[in-house]
Amino acid sequence: MAERRFTPAEVNLLIPELEGIIRSIRTLEGEIQEKEWRLKQAKVEARRAGQLVDDTFLREETEIEFLRIVNQGNFERVRDLGGEVKGGYLVDFPGTIRGQDVLLCWKPGERSVGFYHGLYEGMLGRKPIPEDLTDEAGEG
């Protein structure tokens, strides 16, 4: 089955949901980092006190793993929508600009998708979507 191609207008309709998903990803990643740091510190202190740490922190480790699983669900939801989360929480959607396969590149905080890049260029190759294609529902 061929990969779905999105128009800028179709991606724009997904932005409210994407904003919520990315906000959740960021929040959970922050919680995970904080819990991991606290766990690491607690293990260091326990070792200094001569305590065994094998099963002592099982609850904390389980909480962290649970948060990772929940967050993985957020990434999967973006994939279900047709996008892929990249570094900096950018989300790429396959599209076509002037007959060329591209990735429509949305960054959190942008009110609409306004950039694209080649399939192998990445964020540094971001170019503005031609204005005549930003409001169309069809292929450019």
C-alpha positions in Angstrom: 0.0 0.0 0.0 1.3 3.4 -0.9 2.2 5.9 1.8 -0.4 8.6 2.3 0.6 12.1 1.1 -0.7 15.1 3.0 -1.5 18.6 1.8 -0.6 21.6 4.0 -4.3 22.1 4.6 -4.7 18.5 5.9 -1.7 18.9 8.3 -3.2 22.2 9.5 -6.4 20.4 10.6 -4.3 18.1 12.8 -2.3 20.9 14.5 -4.7 21.3 17.6 -4.3 17.6 18.3 -0.6 17.7 17.6 -0.1 20.6 20.0 -1.7 18.5 22.8 0.3 15.4 22.0 3.6 17.3 21.9 2.7 19.1 25.1 2.1 15.7 26.7 5.4 14.3 25.3 7.3 17.2 26.7 5.7 17.0 30.1 6.3 13.3 30.4 9.9 13.6 29.3 10.4 16.2 32.0 8.9 14.0 34.6 11.0 11.0 33.5 14.2 13.1 33.6 13.3 14.4 37.1 12.5 10.9 38.4 15.6 9.4 36.9 17.8 12.1 38.5 16.1 11.6 41.9 16.5 7.9 41.6 20.2 8.2 40.7 20.8 10.5 43.7 18.9 8.1 46.0 20.9 5.2 44.8 24.2 7.1 45.4 23.1 8.0 48.9 22.0 4.4 49.6 25.3 3.0 48.5 27.2 5.6 50.6 25.1 4.3 53.6 26.1 0.8 52.8 22.6 -0.3 51.6 22.0 -2.8 48.9 20.1 -1.1 46.0 19.1 -4.2 43.9 15.3 -4.2 44.7 15.2 -1.2 47.0 14.1 1.2 44.2 11.8 -1.2 42.3 8.8 1.1 42.7 10.6 4.1 41.4 12.0 2.2 38.5 8.6 0.8 37.7 7.1 4.3 37.7 9.7 5.5 35.3 9.1 2.6 32.9 5.4 3.2 33.1 5.9 6.9 32.1 8.1 5.7 29.2 5.3 3.4 28.0 2.7 6.1 28.2 4.9 8.5 26.3 5.5 5.9 23.6 1.8 5.9 23.1 2.0 9.6 22.3 4.6 9.0 19.7 2.5 6.2 18.3 -0.5 8.5 18.1 1.5 10.9 16.0 2.4 8.0 13.7 -1.3 7.0 13.5 -2.1 10.5 12.3 0.5 10.1 9.6 3.4 12.1 11.1 6.7 11.4 12.6 8.2 13.2 15.6 11.8 14.4 15.0 14.3 16.2 17.1 13.1 19.4 18.7 9.6 18.0 18.6 9.2 18.8 14.9 6.7 16.7 13.1 7.1 15.6 9.5 4.3 14.5 7.2 4.8 13.0 3.8 3.6 15.4 1.1 4.1 16.5 -2.5 5.2 19.9 -3.6 5.1 20.6 -7.3 5.2 16.9 -8.1 8.2 16.2 -5.8 7.9 14.0 -2.7 8.8 16.0 0.4 8.2 16.1 4.1 5.9 18.9 5.4 7.6 20.1 8.5 5.5 21.5 11.4 7.2 22.9 14.5 5.2 23.3 17.8 4.1 26.8 18.2 3.6 27.4 14.5 -0.1 28.1 13.8 0.1 26.3 10.4 2.5 24.1 8.5 4.6 26.6 6.5 7.7 24.7 5.6 8.9 21.5 3.9 12.1 19.8 3.2 13.4 17.0 1.0 13.1 13.4 2.2 16.8 13.4 3.2 17.5 17.0 4.1 16.2 17.4 7.6 15.3 20.6 9.4 18.3 22.5 8.0 16.8 22.1 4.5 13.5 23.7 5.5 12.0 25.9 2.8 8.8 27.9 2.9 5.8 26.2 1.3 4.8 28.2 -1.8 1.9 30.6 -0.8 -0.4 29.3 -3.5 -0.3 25.8 -1.9 -0.7 26.8 1.8 -4.5 27.0 1.7 -5.3 24.4 -1.0 -6.8 21.0 -0.1 -5.4 19.3 -3.1 -1.9 18.4 -4.3 0.5 21.2 -5.4 
